[in-house]
């Protein structure tokens, strides 16, 4: 943590700024200096810092006024006030208003370094507590008996300690976002924002606005300035889900921003520096997309320093009982319902079903079972009626056909049949299929059913 701390020094005496920069840089800190509080506020809009060392008395805006502004605006920013010996009382007043401590000019620099080390240790403890709380919270379950998945977690945790770009591959619903959040929680950036966006959910124009932001009046409907996801993720992690669905034009802009760590808001010509760790995910075969000319090869190499492939649930069947128990406990807690008994036939189905929708489908089924349970008992008639009824769909089972082709045909026919029976109501169709609307749209796009 020590060598990664970013320090902003503010003093109207340039010589004093230069001395502090030399001392702190020699200790491995990343130091930026400014000669006024107003200049410092400008740089804080563009860059992220951990510590500000500010003079107490400065022209235009003093250290106390600066302190009151940044403490309300920048969470997790520690401020050390520097002052002359005769103004210690003022420095103590600044501490009461939120300063971490004060440092008397003329004292040994070691005293200042000790205070900075205290902040470093404090940030480490806060980060570790936050990570442990998130790791063992009910948000997601990472415990696994599957060796492939456990190896994936080990690689992800190693990669988390660096700032390399990570690409996560896997089927829809397999848990790619869970891995992305785990990487962020395991990284030195975990005390900053994890910002995610589903690229498939936006048109090209809207996606650019979501990613880069826009100025007031930049286009029709832009009635206010908007901060994009890149800026919002400054200092933290940006997760681009379904990156394989981005258009080639937007890919080119994305590539430039990743390479330069700068963005341009729509309607603004000045670059904005951004500091983020990039995690991307897709359920598409990127190599095939590149060959087909749908995805830029240079962007692929830029986002895939580390590639993680999440196995589908059917390839980690030993984890299904763990996930079933986890979701049952989670749903009971959230829905304030108590389950006393689960019929054996229900458990048999849950443990042997193939889950084409992966973990998301399993979660959906468990939620349905808990909602429909009566008197604390889950019976087989609570299971979605369409499960295990492939015999009702005519399928060409020629011996030369691959399992993938057969599964594709079954899914296409069953989705079409269910859409028809639901009068093309996507919400009802998704509910009957036991999947989310998003997963239904992904399947329809994959099979070109639109």
N, C-alpha and C positions, 0 to 999 in steps of 0.2 A: 504493500500500500504506500510506503514512504516515497519511493521514487516516482510514483504516479501522481502525487499530489500537485495540483495546479494552484499557484500562488499569484495574486494580483497585488502589487505594491503601489500605493498612492502617496505621493508627497510632492509639495511644490518646489522642493529643493532637488534639482536633478542629481547633484553629487550624492545625496543621501540615497536616492533611488538606485544609482549605479552601485553603491557600496553594498546595499542589501541584495541586489541582483547577483553580484559576484559571490557573496557569502552563501546565499541559498542555492544558487546553481551548482556550487561546488559540492553541496550535499545531495545533489540529484533531483532537486525540485525543479518543476517547470515554471519559470518566472516571467511575468509580464509587468511592465511598469507604466504608470500614467502620472502626469504632473498636476492633475486636478480631479476632484470628485465627479465633475460633469463628464470629463473624458472617460473616467472609469465606468460610469453608468452606460455610456455608449458601447464600450467594449463588452460589458456584461450582457448586452442584448444579443451579441454575436457569439460569445464564447462562454464556456462553463468553467467555473473555478471552485476550488474547495475552500480556500482561505483568502481573505482580503486583509492586508496589513495597511491600515490607513492612518495618516497623520490626523491629529485632533483639530489643529487650527490651520485652515487653508482659506484662500480668498474664494469668493463666489458661493461656495458651499462648504461648511465645516464637516468634520468627521461625524459628529452626532447626527446632523441632518441626513448625511449620506447613510449612516447606520440605520436610521428609522425607515428609510426608503427600501433598502435591500433586504432587511429582515422580514418585511411584509411581502416581498416579491420573490425572493429566492430561498426556497426551503433547503436546509442542509448546508447553507453557506456560513462559515465561521469567520468572525471579524475580530482582529486584534488591533487595538488602538495604540498608536505611538504618541508619546507626549514628553514634554520637558519636565524636569524634576519639580518645578514650582507649580505645575498644573495637575498634580496627581488627583486632587479632589474632583476635577472635571472628568478625568479618566474613569474614576470609580462611578460617577454618575452615568457614564456611557455604558459601563458594565450592567448597571441596573436597567438600562434600556435595551440590553440584548447582546452587548459585546462579550466575546469569550473571555478576554483578559486584556491587560494593557502592558506595554513595554516602555520603559523610560529610556529616551535617547541618551546615549553616553554610557549606558551600562554595557557589560560584556555581551557580545553577540550570542554566546552560549545560552544565556537566559532566554533569549528569543527562540533559539533552536529547541530548547526544552519544552516551551509552550507549544511549538508546532508539532513536536513529537507526541505530546499529550493529545492533540487533536487527531493525529494520525491513528493512535491507539483507540481513541473513542470511536472514530469512524469504522475501524475494523470490528470492534465489538458490536456496533449497531448493525453493520452489514451481516455479520455472522448470525446475530439473533434473528434478523429479518429472514435470512436464508433458511435457518432451521425451522422458523415458524411456518414459512411457506412450504418447505419440504414435507413437513409432517401435518400440514393442515388438510382439510377435506377437499381442497381444490382439485387435486388429482392424485392418482396412486401410481407410484413408480416401482414398487416392489415387484420382482418377477422371478420366476423359476426357469425362464427360457435363456439358454446360454447366448444365443444370438442377440437378444434384446439387452441382456446385461452387458455384453461387449459394446453394443451401441451406446449405452449409458456411460461406460468408461471413456470411450473416445469423445463423447460429447462433453464430459466434465473436463477432460484434458484441453480440448479446444476452447472451452469457456475461459480459461486463464489467459488466452491471447485475444487479440482483436481481429483475427482472420475472419474472412467472410465464410459463412456456412450455408450449404444447400441441403435441405432435407427432402428426401424422396419417399414416396409411399402412396398407397391407395387412399381414397377419400375415407375419412373417419378412422384412420389407423392410429391417430394420435400425434400428428406432426407438430401441431401447436403446443402440445404438452411438452415435447422435447425442446421446442424453441424457448418456452418459458423456463424450463429447467436449466437451459444454457445460460439464460440471463440471470437467473437466481444464483447460479454457481460462479458468476463472473464478478470482477471488481466493479462493474457498473451497476450492481444490483440495488444500489441506493438511489438510482435514477430511473427514469421512465422506461417501461416496456411498452412500445407503441406498435400496434398491429393494424394491418389493413388487408382485407380480402380483395385482391386486384380484380377478381372475376365479377365482383358485385357492382362495378362502376363502368360506365362508358368511357371512351378515351379522354374526352374533354373533362369530365368530372373527375377521372382518376388523376389527371395532371393537377387539377386544383386541390385534390385531397393530398397529393404527395408534396407539391411545391408551395401551395398556398397562393393567394392572390391579393392584389391591392384593391382598394375601394374604387369601383368604376371600371375595373379592368375588362369587364364584359357585362352583357345584359344580365341583371340579377345580382351582380356583385355589389351589394349595397353597403358592405362593410369589409374592412381588411380581414383576411383569414390567414392564420398560421397553419402551414401544412404539416404533414406527419414527420417530414425530415426535421423541421425545426423543433417540433414537439418532442422528438426523440433525442434531442441534443444532450450529450453526456450519457445517454442510455443505449437501448437496443431498438432497432427498427426491424419488424418482422413483416416481410412481404409474402403473404399467403397466396397461392395460385398464381405465382409469377409467370407461369407458362402461358397464361391467358392474355398477357399484355401485348398490345400491338407493336409492330416494328418501329413505328415512329416514336412511341413512348419509350420503347427499349433504348433507343439512341440517346434520349435525354436522360434516362436513368443511368446509363453507362457513364456519361460525362459527370454526373453528380457523384457517383460512387468513386470515380477516379480522382476527382479534384477535391472532394469533400466540400463542395460549394453548390449552392442552389440559387435559382432566380425565381422569385415570386412572379406569377403572371401579372404583367403590367408594371414590372419594375426591372430596370436595367442594371442595378447594382448587385454584385454577388453577395451572398450571405454565407459565412463560414458555418459549417455544421460538423459536429463530432459525434459519430454514432457507430455502433457495431451492427453490421448487416447480417440478418438471418433470413433466408428465403426458403420457400417450400413449393412443391408442385406434385400433382398426381399424374402428370403426363410423362411420357418417355422423351426426355429432352434431346437425346441423340437423334431420335426419329424426327422430332420437331425441327432440329437444325438441318437435317438432310432435306426436309420438305420445304425449307426456307421460311419457316414460321418463327424461328428463334435465332437471335444473333449468336454466332459462335464466340465472338469476343466478349459478349456479356456473360455467356455461360462460364468462361474461364475466369472472369472477374468475380463472379459470385460463388464459385465452387472450390475455394482453397481446400476446404474440408467437405466431403460429401457423406451424408448419413442416410442410410436407407432403412426406414421403419418397416419391419415385417408385418404382414396382415395378421389379423387375429387368428385365422384358420391355421397359420404356421407357428403359432405359440399357444396351442390348445391347453398346455399345462397351466397357463395363466387364467383360463376362463373361470374356474371355481373362485380364484382370488378376486377377480373383477366382479363376479356375480355377488359375492358376499359384500364387497366394498360398496357397490351401487345399491344393494338392498339396505345397508346401514345408512348410507347417505340419504336415500329417498325417505326412509322412515323419519330421519331427523328433520329433513326439510318440510315434509308434508304432515308432520306431527301425527303419524299413524304407527301403530305397533303391529308387527307381523309375528304371529305365534307359530304358524305352520305353513309349509310349502308342500303341496302334493308331490310325491316322488316322480310322477310323470312330467311335471313342470320342470323339475331339476334335471331330469333326463334330457328333456328337449333343450334346455339352456346349455347343457354341457356338450351336446352333440351337433347342435345347429352350426352351419358353416359361416354365418354372419357376413354376407356380401357387403354390408355397410359397416363392418368392423366394430370398433369399440363404441362408436356413436350409435350404431343400431342396437347393440347390447344395452346401452344406457337407456335408449328409448323404450325397449321392451320391458326392462325392469320398472321404469317409471309407470308404464301402462299397468303392469301387474299390481303394483302397490296401490295405484288409484282405484282399480276395479276390485280390490280385495274386499271381502266382507267378513266381519267378526274376526279379523286378524288371520284369515285363512286365504291363501292363494291357490286357486283351483285351475285345472287345465282349460276350463272354458274361458278363462281370462286371457289366454294366449291369442295373439292376432290370428284371425281365421285364415289368412292367406298363407301362413307358414306351412311348409312341408306338403304343398299341394301341386308339385310340378307334374304329377301324373295327369292333371287336368289340361295341360298345355301340350299340344302336339309338337314334337321335336324330332328332327331328323337325327337318328342315333347311328348313323353309318360308322362302321368300325374305323374308317380312315380319318374321321374328324377328331380334332384335338379336344381336350377337356375345356380349354379356353373358348373355343368356338361354340361348343354346346352350351356352356354357361352364358355366353353372350346372347345366343338365340333365345334361351329361356328367359333371360332378364328383359330383352326387348319385347317379347310377346307378352310377358306378364305385366310390364309397365303399360303397354298399349291397352291390354284388357282392363286394367285397373283404371286408367284414365277414362276409358269409354264408360265404365260402370259408374264413375264419379262425375260424368258430364264435363270432363276436362277441368275439374276443380283441383288445382294443384295442392291446396291445403289438405283436402280430404284424401287425395291420392297418396300424398306423403304419409299421412296418418295410417292409412290402410296397409301401406308397404312397410310400416315400422321404421321409416327413415325421416330425416329432416327435409324441409323444402329445398334447402341448399344442396343437399345430396341428390335430391330428385332432379334439380336443374343440371347438376354435374353429369348425371347419368344420361339425361336427355341430350345434352351437348355432345357427350362422348359417343352416343349411338345415333346422333343426327336425327333425333325425333322431332325437333322443333320445325 
